[in-house]
Amino acid sequence: MANVPMPDQGRSNSAGAAPIDLAWRYPDPNTNLTVYLLVAPPQRNTVFDPRGLHWSLSWEVRQNVWRHVNVLTHRQPNQPSPNPRYIYFGPLTKTGGDGTLQTVKIIVGNMSLAMRQRIEALAWSVPVMYPNGQWNCQDWLIDLLGRMRNEGLIDDQTLRTVIGAARDAWDSDKAK
């Protein structure tokens, strides 16, 4: 099945409000921070599918407060087709709960505020595809990482290392 971009990164014709962004309360500080690729744990211990793990490019703006750049699955009972769908709402600052604490954190690099803002700007250019049973948040993140490499924010080795580590973050032994 072909990948076909959705209008407005999935936001067009979606129902419901965007997730709450706490950036107004916890702004991204003007200092170097470690940027990670977070890989969420498997949802079920009985079935392990590495393609089903959620990926997010994230950094901690304050203790236990994270800024996330990722696509999210969006389901609303009154949402027109496609439902569910992936949506990029923009970067979101959230307090870290158990979900963030349980992720595997893969270091992408130590980056300045200007570099992180460039990542956020690049993310607005990464298409979100119509649901097709193949494309997911991992593909979106890989596209974003490639654009970061093209902009000189990371190098080829970092790109390969981070993607490889993310794919291996939860092997079948860890999922049990």
N, C-alpha and C positions, 0 to 999 in steps of 0.2 A: 504494500500500500504506500502510495506516495505521501511525502510530507508536504502539507499545504499550510502556509501561514494563516493564522487567524487575524482579523482586523484588530488593531490596537492591542496587540499582545494578549488577546482573549478578553479584554475589558469591554469591548463593544457588545452591546445587547446582553450584558450579564445582569443578573438580579442580585439584590442585596447590597450591603455596604462593604467597602474595602475594610480589611483588618485595621485595627487601631495601631497607629504608629506613635511611639513614645519619644520620638526625636525632639519634640518641643520641650520635653522634660529632661532628656539625657542627650544633648547634642554631641555629635562626633567631635572629639577634642582635637585641637591643633597640636598633635604630637604623633610620633611614630607608634604604630600599633602592629601587632602580629595579626596577619590575615590568615584565616584557616579555611579549608574545605571541610565542612562538617558532614559526616555520614551517619544518618540515623540508624538505630538498631532495627533488626527485623521486627515486623509487627506481630508475627506469629512464630512460635518456636517449632511448630510442626512442619511448616513449609518454608523453605529458604530459597529465595530468588534474588540474587544480587542486583538484578535490574529493577527490583521493586523497592530498593532502599532510597530514601530521600536524601538529596545532596543540597547543600547550601554554602555559599561563600559568605563568611561571617567574621566579625571582629568584635571584641569586647570593649565597649566604650566606657564602661565603668564596671566595677565588680558585679558580676551576675546580671549585667545588662548588655545585650548583644544587638548588633546591627546586622541584619540578614539581607542578602541579595539572592533571591531565588524565585522560582515559579511555585505556585501553590495549586493544589487541587481544589476546585471550587464547585460546590454542590448547593443548589437552592431548589426547594420544591417548586417554585414558580418561575424558574429560569428557563428561557427558551433553549432549544437545542443549539449546540450540544450541551448535555448536562449528564454527568459532570464534565468539566473541562479544566485545562490548566490556564492560569492567569498570572501575568506579572503585574503586580500592583505597585511596583517601585520598591526601593529599599525600605525596610521596616525595622524599627528599633523596638525590641521586646525585652521584658525581664526574662531571665533564664530560669526555666523550670526543670523538672526531671528530664524532659525531652532533650534539652540542651546539655544537661549534665551527663547523659548516657551516650552521647554521640562520640564517635571516633573523630578526633581533631587532627587534621593533617596540615602542617604548616605550609603555606604558600609563600609567605615572605613578610618581612618587616617593612611597613609602608607608611609614608607620610600622609597627612590629611589630603594633600593635593592628589596623590596617587589613588587614594580611596575614592575621592570625588570623581576621578577619571573612570574608575571601575563602575561607579554608579551611572555615569553618563553613557558608558559603553553598553551597560545592561539594557538601556532603553532602546538600543538598536538591534538586540538579539530577538529574532522572531520566536513566537510561541505557535506551535503547530496545532491544527485540528486533531482531536483524539483519533488515533488509528491503531491502538493496541501495541505500537512499537516505540514511538517517540515519547520521551518523558523528561523529567527535571534533570536527569543526568546528561542528556543530550544538550539541553539548554546551557548547563554549566560548562560543558566541554566547549561549546561554541564561544561562550563568554571568555573562558581561559585562552582560547585561540586568539581572540581579539586582543586580550591583554598582552599576549606574546607579540602580536603584530605591532602594538603600541610601545613595546619595550618595557612594559611593567614587570614582566617575567621573561625568562629565557626558555629556549627549547628544552633544556634538561629539566628545569622546574616543571614545565608543562607535562612532560612524559612521566616524571617521578610522581607528581601529585595525582594524575589520572590513574596511574598504576596502583598507587597506594589506596586510593578511594575504591577502586574495583576489588581490591583484596582486603578492605577494611573489616569486613565481617565474612569470614569463610564459614563453611558449613559447621566446623567444630565450634566456632565462637557463637553461632546462632543457636546452639542447643543449651 
